[in-house]
Amino acid sequence: MQAYNTAPSQHGPLAEVPPEGRRKIWRWAVLIAVGGFLFGFDTGVISGALLFIKKDFGLSSFEQGAVVSVLVLGAMVGALASGRLLDRIGRRKALGIEGAVFLVGTAIAVVAPGFVTLLLARLVLGLAVGAASATVPVYLSEIAPKEIRGRVLTLNQLLITVGILVAYVTNLIFSGAGDWRAMIGVGAVPALVMVAASLWFVPESAAWQLSRGRTAEARRGIASVTNDATADVLIRRYEDNQAKEAKEHGPEQKSRSLLSPAVRPALIVGVLLAAIQQFGGINTIIYFAPTIIEQTGLTASNAIFYSIAIGVINFVMTVVATRFIDRAGRRPLLLFSLAGMAVSMALLGLSFVAGWPSVLTLVFMVLFIAVYAVGLGPVFWAIIGEIFPPRARGAGSSAATATNWASNFAVSLLFLPLMQLIGEGETFWIFAAISLAGLFFVARFVPETKGRDQREVDADLQSRFGHATT
C-alpha cells in the first residue's frame, strides 16, 4: 500500500492524496473556477457588445462609460460583502448564490429595453463578479493539497483569461448580425454550470466545516479523496494545530480580526499586492490598447480581432505560469514579473517620448502582457488564498479583492485624462515606477507560500514584518 504524507495543512486538512483523489480534486477545482471564467467573460464581453448597444440605445460617451464602469463599482461591493457570506454559510452555498446572481444579471441584460435597465443588469453582474473573485481563491486553497495548491489556485486566473478570450470570440461570432443580446446571453451557460456544481458536484470545504464543528461531514469529504484512516489522522492533526494557535494567540484567535496584530501583516500584503496588480498598468493595455495604438499613428481597424490576439497572449502565458508556480515558487515569479513589467513599461514610455517606430511600441505592449500574465496576474490570486489564517481567510480575501476592484476603477477612470495632461510616455513611466516599487515590496515583505502550511507561511510573514514568533 502506498504511504501518503499526512503533514497537516491549515489551508485545509488535506495533505498528499492518491492519484484517484487528486483527479477528483482537479474536477472540483475546474467547476469552482467557473466563477473565474464568468469574471473574465462578463468583464470582456461588453467591449464588443457596446459597439452595437450604443447604436440601439443611442448612448452618449458618458453613458457608454457608465455601462462599462458600473460593473467595477458593483464588483467592489460584491467583494466586500462576500467575506461575511463565505464565513456564515460556507464556500459551497456562496458559490451557488453567486451563480444565481450571474443568471439574474444576465437575464436582465438580455431583455433590457433601454439604458437604465442595462445599467441595473451590469450592476447586478458586478456584484456577482466581485463576490466570485473573492470566493474562488479561498475555496480552491481549502480543497487543494499543498503539493499542488499553486497550480489549483492558478486555475482561477487561467479561467479568467479563458473567459475573456471566449467573450472576444463570442463578440466576433455575433458581430455580423450585431446581436449584442446574444453576446451577453452566452454567459447564462457557465452561470448554470456554477449553480449546478454547487448543488450536486462540489463538496463543502473541510476547513470551513471543521471551523463550524462539523467534524463528521469534514471526515466524509476527506475520506472521499484519501481513506478513512488518513482522514482521522488529518483531522486530529488539524485540530491539534488549531489548539496550538489558540494557545499562542489567546482570545484573539477566536475572531482573528483583520486589524489584529497577528493578521495585520497578511492584510498589508494582500491589499498592497492588489493595488500593485492594477496600478502597474495592466488594464491600461487591456482596456485601451486600440487607443494607445492610435497614438502611435497606426489604426486599430478591427478592435475585436486585436482583442483576440491580446487575449491569446494573456492565456498562453498564464498556462506557462501554471507549469512553474509549484516548481519555481510564488516569490520568483512575482519578482521576475514585476521586474519585467517595470522594464517593458519604461521602454513603452520611452518609445512615445523618443518617437520610436510603431512596431517597437507594439512589441513592448506584448512584452508587458506576457510578463504580467506569467507572474503577478495569477500569483496574486494564489497568494490571497494562502496568506490569511483560516478564521480570517474569507474576510481577508474579501478586503484584498475589493481593493483590487477599487484600484481597477481608479486606473480606468484616470488613465486617459492623465495621458492627456502629462503625455503618453510620462504616464507609462509612472506605471513603471509603481512596478519597481512593487518589486522592492515583494522582495522585502512577501513570504514564499509554495509547499508550506499556514503556520509556516505566517512565521515567515511575521519575521519579515519584524514581529516575534513563538
PALO-209047 format. One record per residue (C-alpha): residue in three letters; residue number from 1; y, z, x. Coordinates in pm, 1 decimal. Layout:
<atoms>
ATOM  res    n         y         z         x
ATOM  ala  NUM         Y         Z         X
...
</atoms>
This chain:
<atoms>
ATOM  res    n         y         z         x
ATOM  met    1       0.0       0.0       0.0
ATOM  gln    2     345.1     -90.6     134.9
ATOM  ala    3     568.9     202.9     220.7
ATOM  tyr    4     924.7     198.9      94.7
ATOM  asn    5    1229.1     370.2     232.6
ATOM  thr    6    1327.1     646.1      -7.0
ATOM  ala    7    1652.0     749.9     156.1
ATOM  pro    8    1897.0     844.2    -119.1
ATOM  ser    9    2193.4     631.2    -211.5
ATOM  gln   10    2480.2     771.3    -411.9
ATOM  his   11    2586.4     432.0    -533.8
ATOM  gly   12    2270.6     454.5    -740.5
ATOM  pro   13    1946.2     641.0    -680.5
ATOM  leu   14    1765.7     322.2    -578.8
ATOM  ala   15    1666.5     266.2    -218.3
ATOM  glu   16    1447.0     -13.7     -84.3
ATOM  val   17    1231.7    -164.2    -357.7
ATOM  pro   18     932.7    -403.0    -350.4
ATOM  pro   19     984.7    -779.7    -380.6
ATOM  glu   20     899.2    -787.5    -752.3
ATOM  gly   21    1156.4    -517.0    -818.1
ATOM  arg   22    1419.8    -697.6    -615.4
ATOM  arg   23    1367.7   -1014.5    -817.4
ATOM  lys   24    1423.2    -814.5   -1134.9
ATOM  ile   25    1740.6    -661.6    -991.1
ATOM  trp   26    1871.6   -1007.3    -897.9
ATOM  arg   27    1813.2   -1127.5   -1255.1
ATOM  trp   28    2004.2    -830.2   -1390.1
ATOM  ala   29    2282.4    -885.3   -1139.1
ATOM  val   30    2329.3   -1250.9   -1237.4
ATOM  leu   31    2356.8   -1154.3   -1604.9
ATOM  ile   32    2606.4    -877.2   -1529.0
ATOM  ala   33    2811.1   -1113.4   -1311.1
ATOM  val   34    2861.7   -1344.1   -1610.2
ATOM  gly   35    3162.6   -1116.7   -1660.3
ATOM  gly   36    3295.4   -1255.2   -1330.9
ATOM  phe   37    3223.0   -1610.1   -1448.7
ATOM  leu   38    3439.0   -1555.5   -1758.0
ATOM  phe   39    3710.4   -1403.6   -1539.1
ATOM  gly   40    3719.4   -1731.0   -1343.4
ATOM  phe   41    3676.1   -1960.4   -1643.4
ATOM  asp   42    3949.8   -1813.1   -1861.5
ATOM  thr   43    4199.8   -1797.0   -1575.3
ATOM  gly   44    4119.2   -2153.6   -1466.6
ATOM  val   45    4073.7   -2345.6   -1793.2
ATOM  ile   46    4436.0   -2309.4   -1900.9
ATOM  ser   47    4556.6   -2528.8   -1612.1
ATOM  gly   48    4410.7   -2840.5   -1772.2
ATOM  ala   49    4434.1   -2732.2   -2135.0
ATOM  leu   50    4806.4   -2665.4   -2104.6
ATOM  leu   51    4874.9   -3033.7   -2035.7
ATOM  phe   52    4772.6   -3105.4   -2395.2
ATOM  ile   53    4876.4   -2778.1   -2561.7
ATOM  lys   54    5239.0   -2830.0   -2463.0
ATOM  lys   55    5237.6   -3167.8   -2640.4
ATOM  asp   56    5061.3   -3044.2   -2954.9
ATOM  phe   57    5283.0   -2736.7   -2994.7
ATOM  gly   58    5598.0   -2875.0   -2830.0
ATOM  leu   59    5616.2   -2586.4   -2583.5
ATOM  ser   60    5917.5   -2524.2   -2363.9
ATOM  ser   61    5876.8   -2441.6   -1993.9
ATOM  phe   62    5920.3   -2071.9   -2074.2
ATOM  glu   63    5654.8   -2084.2   -2346.6
ATOM  gln   64    5412.4   -2263.0   -2113.6
ATOM  gly   65    5465.6   -1991.4   -1854.4
ATOM  ala   66    5410.9   -1725.5   -2120.0
ATOM  val   67    5075.7   -1876.8   -2222.8
ATOM  val   68    4959.6   -1856.7   -1861.2
ATOM  ser   69    5106.1   -1520.3   -1762.7
ATOM  val   70    5025.8   -1319.0   -2076.6
ATOM  leu   71    4658.6   -1322.3   -1972.4
ATOM  val   72    4752.9   -1146.8   -1649.4
ATOM  leu   73    4950.6    -882.9   -1841.3
ATOM  gly   74    4654.1    -828.4   -2072.1
ATOM  ala   75    4425.0    -802.1   -1770.0
ATOM  met   76    4637.3    -520.6   -1626.3
ATOM  val   77    4598.2    -323.2   -1948.9
ATOM  gly   78    4228.3    -403.5   -1977.2
ATOM  ala   79    4161.7    -295.3   -1618.8
ATOM  leu   80    4343.4      34.9   -1667.3
ATOM  ala   81    4162.7     109.2   -1993.0
ATOM  ser   82    3819.3      20.9   -1860.8
ATOM  gly   83    3782.1     325.2   -1634.2
ATOM  arg   84    3763.5     571.5   -1921.0
ATOM  leu   85    3542.8     334.3   -2121.2
ATOM  leu   86    3297.4     297.9   -1831.3
ATOM  asp   87    3264.2     671.4   -1784.0
ATOM  arg   88    3247.1     756.7   -2154.1
ATOM  ile   89    2999.1     503.6   -2296.7
ATOM  gly   90    2829.7     369.0   -1984.2
ATOM  arg   91    2825.3      41.5   -1795.4
ATOM  arg   92    2590.4    -147.7   -2027.7
ATOM  lys   93    2778.9     -83.1   -2351.6
ATOM  ala   94    3112.4    -151.7   -2182.3
ATOM  leu   95    2983.5    -490.4   -2070.2
ATOM  gly   96    2874.5    -573.3   -2424.2
ATOM  ile   97    3209.1    -473.7   -2574.5
ATOM  glu   98    3390.2    -686.6   -2316.8
ATOM  gly   99    3169.6    -984.1   -2405.7
ATOM  ala  100    3257.1    -936.4   -2772.0
ATOM  val  101    3628.4    -926.9   -2689.2
ATOM  phe  102    3586.7   -1252.1   -2492.6
ATOM  leu  103    3431.9   -1405.9   -2806.1
ATOM  val  104    3714.7   -1285.6   -3030.3
ATOM  gly  105    3984.2   -1412.7   -2793.1
ATOM  thr  106    3812.2   -1749.6   -2756.4
ATOM  ala  107    3774.0   -1788.1   -3133.8
ATOM  ile  108    4142.7   -1709.9   -3195.8
ATOM  ala  109    4248.4   -1960.1   -2928.7
ATOM  val  110    4026.6   -2238.5   -3065.9
ATOM  val  111    4170.8   -2210.7   -3418.5
ATOM  ala  112    4528.3   -2123.2   -3313.3
ATOM  pro  113    4778.4   -2309.7   -3535.4
ATOM  gly  114    5073.8   -2251.1   -3307.4
ATOM  phe  115    5230.9   -2083.2   -3005.9
ATOM  val  116    5233.6   -1722.0   -3131.0
ATOM  thr  117    4864.4   -1720.5   -3226.7
ATOM  leu  118    4770.4   -1881.9   -2895.8
ATOM  leu  119    4972.9   -1617.7   -2713.6
ATOM  leu  120    4780.9   -1346.8   -2900.8
ATOM  ala  121    4449.7   -1513.1   -2808.9
ATOM  arg  122    4541.7   -1524.7   -2441.7
ATOM  leu  123    4641.5   -1157.7   -2454.4
ATOM  val  124    4302.6   -1065.1   -2604.8
ATOM  leu  125    4124.3   -1273.9   -2341.3
ATOM  gly  126    4331.4   -1096.2   -2076.6
ATOM  leu  127    4211.4    -756.3   -2199.5
ATOM  ala  128    3851.3    -875.5   -2159.6
ATOM  val  129    3915.0   -1035.2   -1819.5
ATOM  gly  130    4076.1    -718.9   -1681.7
ATOM  ala  131    3809.3    -486.5   -1817.4
ATOM  ala  132    3526.6    -709.3   -1690.9
ATOM  ser  133    3685.0    -740.1   -1346.9
ATOM  ala  134    3669.6    -359.7   -1315.8
ATOM  thr  135    3328.3    -315.7   -1478.1
ATOM  val  136    3121.3    -574.1   -1292.6
ATOM  pro  137    3166.6    -438.8    -935.0
ATOM  val  138    3081.6     -84.2   -1046.0
ATOM  tyr  139    2777.4    -194.9   -1244.1
ATOM  leu  140    2646.7    -415.9    -962.6
ATOM  ser  141    2693.7    -145.3    -699.6
ATOM  glu  142    2488.2     101.9    -902.8
ATOM  ile  143    2187.3    -122.4    -972.2
ATOM  ala  144    2157.2    -256.5    -615.7
ATOM  pro  145    1957.3    -110.1    -325.1
ATOM  lys  146    2190.5     -56.5     -31.5
ATOM  glu  147    1999.6    -310.6     180.7
ATOM  ile  148    2116.3    -596.5     -44.1
ATOM  arg  149    2417.6    -431.3    -207.3
ATOM  gly  150    2668.9    -654.5     -29.5
ATOM  arg  151    2503.7    -975.7    -147.8
ATOM  val  152    2464.7    -840.2    -500.0
ATOM  leu  153    2830.7    -738.3    -513.2
ATOM  thr  154    2939.1   -1075.5    -376.0
ATOM  leu  155    2782.3   -1231.1    -686.3
ATOM  asn  156    3095.7   -1119.9    -869.9
ATOM  gln  157    3328.5   -1331.7    -654.7
ATOM  leu  158    3073.7   -1613.5    -643.1
ATOM  leu  159    3058.4   -1629.2   -1023.2
ATOM  ile  160    3439.2   -1610.8   -1039.6
ATOM  thr  161    3458.9   -1923.3    -822.5
ATOM  val  162    3185.4   -2091.0   -1028.0
ATOM  gly  163    3381.4   -2005.6   -1343.5
ATOM  ile  164    3697.1   -2162.2   -1201.8
ATOM  leu  165    3505.5   -2472.7   -1093.9
ATOM  val  166    3333.9   -2508.0   -1433.3
ATOM  ala  167    3672.4   -2468.5   -1601.4
ATOM  tyr  168    3814.7   -2756.4   -1395.1
ATOM  val  169    3511.1   -2976.3   -1468.7
ATOM  thr  170    3536.1   -2887.8   -1838.5
ATOM  asn  171    3901.8   -2989.0   -1833.2
ATOM  leu  172    3804.6   -3319.4   -1677.5
ATOM  ile  173    3529.5   -3387.1   -1935.6
ATOM  phe  174    3758.2   -3328.7   -2235.0
ATOM  ser  175    4078.0   -3464.9   -2081.8
ATOM  gly  176    4007.7   -3818.8   -2205.0
ATOM  ala  177    4019.5   -3701.5   -2567.1
ATOM  gly  178    4291.5   -3446.8   -2495.6
ATOM  asp  179    4075.0   -3183.7   -2671.9
ATOM  trp  180    4214.0   -2858.1   -2536.5
ATOM  arg  181    4040.1   -2656.5   -2810.5
ATOM  ala  182    3701.0   -2775.0   -2683.7
ATOM  met  183    3803.7   -2689.0   -2326.9
ATOM  ile  184    3873.5   -2327.7   -2424.0
ATOM  gly  185    3582.5   -2312.2   -2669.2
ATOM  val  186    3324.5   -2369.1   -2394.9
ATOM  gly  187    3395.1   -2009.1   -2290.4
ATOM  ala  188    3215.5   -1884.9   -2602.5
ATOM  val  189    2876.9   -1975.0   -2447.8
ATOM  pro  190    2892.2   -1736.3   -2148.1
ATOM  ala  191    3052.5   -1473.2   -2372.1
ATOM  leu  192    2745.7   -1488.5   -2598.7
ATOM  val  193    2523.1   -1459.0   -2290.3
ATOM  met  194    2717.9   -1150.0   -2185.5
ATOM  val  195    2672.3    -983.6   -2526.1
ATOM  ala  196    2301.9   -1073.7   -2540.6
ATOM  ala  197    2245.6    -943.5   -2187.6
ATOM  ser  198    2395.7    -605.1   -2274.1
ATOM  leu  199    2186.6    -578.2   -2591.6
ATOM  trp  200    1845.4    -686.1   -2463.0
ATOM  phe  201    1819.9    -772.7   -2094.8
ATOM  val  202    2007.1    -542.2   -1854.6
ATOM  pro  203    1942.9    -169.2   -1814.3
ATOM  glu  204    2197.8     106.7   -1805.3
ATOM  ser  205    2298.2     223.6   -1457.6
ATOM  ala  206    2063.7     503.3   -1349.3
ATOM  ala  207    2351.9     666.5   -1163.4
ATOM  trp  208    2553.6     691.1   -1485.7
ATOM  gln  209    2251.5     822.6   -1676.4
ATOM  leu  210    2190.3    1093.0   -1416.5
ATOM  ser  211    2558.1    1193.8   -1426.1
ATOM  arg  212    2510.5    1249.0   -1801.4
ATOM  gly  213    2188.3    1443.4   -1762.1
ATOM  arg  214    1969.0    1161.6   -1896.8
ATOM  thr  215    1704.2    1206.8   -1631.4
ATOM  ala  216    1410.0    1070.5   -1830.5
ATOM  glu  217    1593.3     744.6   -1908.2
ATOM  ala  218    1700.6     708.1   -1545.8
ATOM  arg  219    1345.2     769.4   -1430.1
ATOM  arg  220    1209.7     490.8   -1654.1
ATOM  gly  221    1469.7     246.5   -1521.9
ATOM  ile  222    1399.5     324.9   -1156.4
ATOM  ala  223    1021.9     315.5   -1208.2
ATOM  ser  224    1051.7     -32.4   -1358.8
ATOM  val  225    1152.7    -168.9   -1017.6
ATOM  thr  226     962.8      74.3    -792.1
ATOM  asn  227     690.5     306.5    -926.9
ATOM  asp  228     667.2     647.4   -1092.8
ATOM  ala  229     617.9     845.0    -772.0
ATOM  thr  230     908.6     676.4    -594.3
ATOM  ala  231    1128.9     728.6    -899.8
ATOM  asp  232    1059.3    1102.5    -891.1
ATOM  val  233    1139.1    1123.2    -520.4
ATOM  leu  234    1460.8     925.6    -552.0
ATOM  ile  235    1587.0    1123.4    -848.9
ATOM  arg  236    1513.1    1453.1    -677.8
ATOM  arg  237    1696.6    1345.3    -363.0
ATOM  tyr  238    1985.4    1206.7    -564.3
ATOM  glu  239    2021.3    1538.2    -748.3
ATOM  asp  240    1997.3    1729.7    -419.6
ATOM  asn  241    2280.0    1516.3    -281.9
ATOM  gln  242    2490.6    1586.3    -588.4
ATOM  ala  243    2428.5    1958.4    -548.8
ATOM  lys  244    2535.7    1940.8    -183.4
ATOM  glu  245    2857.1    1763.0    -278.4
ATOM  ala  246    2929.9    2020.7    -547.4
ATOM  lys  247    2884.9    2295.3    -289.3
ATOM  glu  248    3103.3    2118.2     -31.4
ATOM  his  249    3387.4    2024.4    -266.9
ATOM  gly  250    3366.2    2311.8    -511.8
ATOM  pro  251    3525.7    2282.3    -858.4
ATOM  glu  252    3692.2    1954.3    -754.4
ATOM  gln  253    3350.5    1783.6    -759.6
ATOM  lys  254    3329.6    1816.2   -1137.7
ATOM  ser  255    3618.7    1581.1   -1206.4
ATOM  arg  256    3666.3    1404.2    -874.9
ATOM  ser  257    4021.3    1321.2    -976.5
ATOM  leu  258    4158.1    1010.1    -810.6
ATOM  leu  259    4450.9    1213.3    -680.5
ATOM  ser  260    4237.8    1494.9    -538.2
ATOM  pro  261    4243.5    1521.2    -157.0
ATOM  ala  262    3877.3    1418.3    -127.4
ATOM  val  263    3919.9    1095.1    -327.7
ATOM  arg  264    4275.2    1000.2    -229.5
ATOM  pro  265    4173.8     804.1      86.3
ATOM  ala  266    3938.1     586.2    -119.8
ATOM  leu  267    4215.4     528.7    -373.9
ATOM  ile  268    4459.8     426.4     -98.4
ATOM  val  269    4209.7     180.6      48.3
ATOM  gly  270    4120.0      33.4    -291.1
ATOM  val  271    4478.6      -4.6    -411.9
ATOM  leu  272    4618.7    -142.2     -85.8
ATOM  leu  273    4334.9    -391.8     -41.7
ATOM  ala  274    4400.4    -506.0    -399.3
ATOM  ala  275    4768.0    -564.1    -320.7
ATOM  ile  276    4695.4    -733.2      14.2
ATOM  gln  277    4447.6    -970.8    -152.1
ATOM  gln  278    4724.1   -1101.6    -379.7
ATOM  phe  279    5034.2   -1065.6    -160.0
ATOM  gly  280    4851.2   -1253.7     116.0
ATOM  gly  281    4934.5   -1565.1     -86.4
ATOM  ile  282    4606.9   -1689.6    -233.1
ATOM  asn  283    4742.0   -1760.5    -579.8
ATOM  thr  284    5042.1   -1947.5    -442.7
ATOM  ile  285    4784.7   -2201.1    -324.0
ATOM  ile  286    4554.6   -2187.3    -627.9
ATOM  tyr  287    4830.9   -2195.7    -890.9
ATOM  phe  288    5097.4   -2402.9    -716.5
ATOM  ala  289    4907.5   -2644.7    -492.1
ATOM  pro  290    5046.5   -2958.1    -661.8
ATOM  thr  291    5399.7   -2818.5    -641.7
ATOM  ile  292    5354.4   -2739.0    -272.7
ATOM  ile  293    5219.3   -3088.0    -203.5
ATOM  glu  294    5514.8   -3248.9    -378.0
ATOM  gln  295    5746.1   -3058.2    -143.1
ATOM  thr  296    5584.6   -3245.7     148.5
ATOM  gly  297    5671.3   -3583.8      -0.3
ATOM  leu  298    5323.0   -3661.4    -135.7
ATOM  thr  299    5249.2   -3694.1    -508.9
ATOM  ala  300    4985.2   -3495.5    -694.6
ATOM  ser  301    4890.6   -3786.7    -918.5
ATOM  asn  302    4581.1   -3621.1   -1055.6
ATOM  ala  303    4610.0   -3243.1   -1070.7
ATOM  ile  304    4268.0   -3194.8   -1227.4
ATOM  phe  305    4083.6   -3386.3    -953.8
ATOM  tyr  306    4280.3   -3198.4    -688.6
ATOM  ser  307    4197.0   -2864.9    -852.9
ATOM  ile  308    3826.5   -2951.3    -845.6
ATOM  ala  309    3848.8   -3010.2    -468.8
ATOM  ile  310    4016.0   -2671.3    -420.9
ATOM  gly  311    3752.1   -2511.4    -643.0
ATOM  val  312    3468.7   -2665.4    -441.2
ATOM  ile  313    3607.8   -2533.4    -111.8
ATOM  asn  314    3653.4   -2188.3    -265.9
ATOM  phe  315    3296.0   -2190.3    -396.8
ATOM  val  316    3130.3   -2319.6     -79.3
ATOM  met  317    3298.0   -2062.1     144.5
ATOM  thr  318    3210.9   -1783.0     -98.4
ATOM  val  319    2846.9   -1889.5     -69.4
ATOM  val  320    2886.9   -1859.4     308.0
ATOM  ala  321    3019.0   -1505.1     258.8
ATOM  thr  322    2708.0   -1407.6      60.8
ATOM  arg  323    2498.0   -1511.7     360.1
ATOM  phe  324    2685.8   -1288.3     602.3
ATOM  ile  325    2811.5    -984.0     411.2
ATOM  asp  326    2488.3    -784.3     459.9
ATOM  arg  327    2439.5    -916.1     814.3
ATOM  ala  328    2782.4    -902.3     975.0
ATOM  gly  329    2914.9    -626.6     750.4
ATOM  arg  330    3231.2    -588.0     546.1
ATOM  arg  331    3478.1    -498.5     821.1
ATOM  pro  332    3410.3    -800.8    1048.9
ATOM  leu  333    3450.2   -1039.0     754.7
ATOM  leu  334    3772.1    -868.9     645.9
ATOM  leu  335    3918.5    -873.2     997.1
ATOM  phe  336    3825.2   -1237.7    1056.0
ATOM  ser  337    3957.6   -1338.3     715.1
ATOM  leu  338    4294.0   -1162.1     745.0
ATOM  ala  339    4347.8   -1295.0    1097.1
ATOM  gly  340    4270.6   -1647.4     976.0
ATOM  met  341    4497.3   -1604.9     672.3
ATOM  ala  342    4787.6   -1489.7     890.4
ATOM  val  343    4745.5   -1782.0    1132.9
ATOM  ser  344    4698.6   -2051.2     865.3
ATOM  met  345    4993.9   -1923.6     657.5
ATOM  ala  346    5213.9   -1911.1     967.7
ATOM  leu  347    5117.6   -2269.5    1051.9
ATOM  leu  348    5170.4   -2376.9     690.7
ATOM  gly  349    5520.9   -2232.6     703.9
ATOM  leu  350    5587.3   -2398.9    1039.0
ATOM  ser  351    5475.1   -2734.7     901.0
ATOM  phe  352    5754.6   -2716.7     644.0
ATOM  val  353    6020.4   -2587.1     882.5
ATOM  ala  354    5935.6   -2838.2    1155.9
ATOM  gly  355    5875.8   -3129.0     918.2
ATOM  trp  356    5523.6   -3197.2    1042.7
ATOM  pro  357    5313.0   -3474.0     880.1
ATOM  ser  358    5191.5   -3400.6     527.9
ATOM  val  359    4828.4   -3422.8     632.1
ATOM  leu  360    4875.0   -3113.7     852.5
ATOM  thr  361    5016.4   -2921.8     557.8
ATOM  leu  362    4705.8   -3007.1     358.3
ATOM  val  363    4480.5   -2904.9     648.9
ATOM  phe  364    4649.9   -2563.9     675.0
ATOM  met  365    4616.9   -2510.0     298.3
ATOM  val  366    4245.5   -2588.1     308.6
ATOM  leu  367    4200.4   -2364.2     613.9
ATOM  phe  368    4373.2   -2077.8     433.5
ATOM  ile  369    4149.1   -2111.2     127.9
ATOM  ala  370    3838.8   -2127.3     348.8
ATOM  val  371    3912.0   -1811.4     549.6
ATOM  tyr  372    4019.5   -1623.6     235.3
ATOM  ala  373    3702.5   -1719.7      46.2
ATOM  val  374    3470.2   -1619.6     331.3
ATOM  gly  375    3620.5   -1271.2     365.3
ATOM  leu  376    3896.4   -1097.9     171.5
ATOM  gly  377    3817.0   -1275.0    -157.6
ATOM  pro  378    3460.0   -1147.2    -206.4
ATOM  val  379    3469.7    -842.3      22.7
ATOM  phe  380    3748.4    -674.6    -176.3
ATOM  trp  381    3527.2    -671.8    -486.5
ATOM  ala  382    3237.6    -533.6    -282.1
ATOM  ile  383    3448.7    -257.4    -127.3
ATOM  ile  384    3584.3    -124.1    -458.3
ATOM  gly  385    3227.6     -99.1    -586.8
ATOM  glu  386    3121.1     101.6    -281.7
ATOM  ile  387    3404.6     321.0    -161.4
ATOM  phe  388    3458.4     561.3    -452.3
ATOM  pro  389    3238.0     868.1    -514.4
ATOM  pro  390    3010.9     846.7    -820.7
ATOM  arg  391    3222.2    1051.6   -1060.2
ATOM  ala  392    3540.6     862.0    -972.3
ATOM  arg  393    3388.8     514.6    -944.2
ATOM  gly  394    3491.1     392.6   -1290.0
ATOM  ala  395    3846.1     525.0   -1262.8
ATOM  gly  396    3880.6     409.5    -901.2
ATOM  ser  397    3765.6      56.1    -975.5
ATOM  ser  398    3998.7      51.4   -1275.0
ATOM  ala  399    4301.8     156.4   -1066.0
ATOM  ala  400    4229.9     -92.4    -785.8
ATOM  thr  401    4167.6    -377.9   -1029.3
ATOM  ala  402    4483.9    -303.5   -1228.5
ATOM  thr  403    4680.1    -310.4    -900.9
ATOM  asn  404    4521.0    -645.2    -820.0
ATOM  trp  405    4633.2    -793.0   -1152.9
ATOM  ala  406    4982.9    -643.6   -1125.0
ATOM  ser  407    5017.3    -795.0    -777.2
ATOM  asn  408    4887.1   -1127.6    -909.4
ATOM  phe  409    5155.4   -1125.0   -1177.4
ATOM  ala  410    5432.2   -1034.3    -931.9
ATOM  val  411    5339.8   -1307.6    -683.1
ATOM  ser  412    5302.8   -1571.0    -954.8
ATOM  leu  413    5640.6   -1477.4   -1101.8
ATOM  leu  414    5834.7   -1456.7    -774.5
ATOM  phe  415    5687.0   -1736.8    -563.2
ATOM  leu  416    5885.2   -2037.3    -686.9
ATOM  pro  417    6222.3   -1854.2    -709.4
ATOM  leu  418    6169.6   -1711.9    -359.3
ATOM  met  419    6077.3   -2054.1    -224.5
ATOM  gln  420    6397.9   -2198.5    -370.5
ATOM  leu  421    6605.6   -1909.5    -235.7
ATOM  ile  422    6491.4   -1889.5     129.1
ATOM  gly  423    6285.8   -2207.3     176.7
ATOM  glu  424    5920.1   -2306.6     167.0
ATOM  gly  425    5833.7   -2229.2     527.5
ATOM  glu  426    6008.1   -1892.3     531.0
ATOM  thr  427    5824.9   -1787.2     213.3
ATOM  phe  428    5487.8   -1866.4     367.7
ATOM  trp  429    5585.5   -1665.0     675.5
ATOM  ile  430    5630.1   -1360.6     450.9
ATOM  phe  431    5272.9   -1405.3     328.7
ATOM  ala  432    5157.2   -1442.8     690.6
ATOM  ala  433    5330.2   -1115.5     782.6
ATOM  ile  434    5160.7    -936.7     491.5
ATOM  ser  435    4819.9   -1066.9     602.6
ATOM  leu  436    4892.3    -947.4     957.0
ATOM  ala  437    4988.0    -601.6     826.9
ATOM  gly  438    4667.1    -605.3     623.2
ATOM  leu  439    4470.1    -679.2     939.5
ATOM  phe  440    4605.0    -364.9    1108.1
ATOM  phe  441    4545.9    -158.3     792.4
ATOM  val  442    4181.0    -265.7     771.0
ATOM  ala  443    4124.6    -205.7    1143.2
ATOM  arg  444    4258.0     149.6    1113.1
ATOM  phe  445    4161.3     276.0     769.3
ATOM  val  446    3882.4      73.5     603.2
ATOM  pro  447    3528.8     202.3     678.2
ATOM  glu  448    3216.0      -7.5     708.3
ATOM  thr  449    3000.1      24.8     395.9
ATOM  lys  450    2710.5    -202.1     495.4
ATOM  gly  451    2374.6     -24.7     465.6
ATOM  arg  452    2535.6     314.6     405.9
ATOM  asp  453    2508.4     556.5     117.3
ATOM  gln  454    2823.6     700.9     -33.2
ATOM  arg  455    2817.3    1020.5     173.3
ATOM  glu  456    2813.6     819.9     497.7
ATOM  val  457    3093.6     594.6     371.5
ATOM  asp  458    3300.4     895.3     268.0
ATOM  ala  459    3250.7    1072.4     602.4
ATOM  asp  460    3379.6     763.6     789.2
ATOM  leu  461    3667.6     725.7     544.8
ATOM  gln  462    3779.5    1088.6     575.1
ATOM  ser  463    3761.4    1062.4     954.1
ATOM  arg  464    3983.4     753.4     954.7
ATOM  phe  465    4242.2     939.5     749.3
ATOM  gly  466    4224.9    1241.4     980.8
ATOM  his  467    4053.0    1470.6     730.7
ATOM  ala  468    3792.7    1719.2     849.0
ATOM  thr  469    3446.1    1675.8     700.0
ATOM  thr  470    3167.5    1928.9     673.7
</atoms>
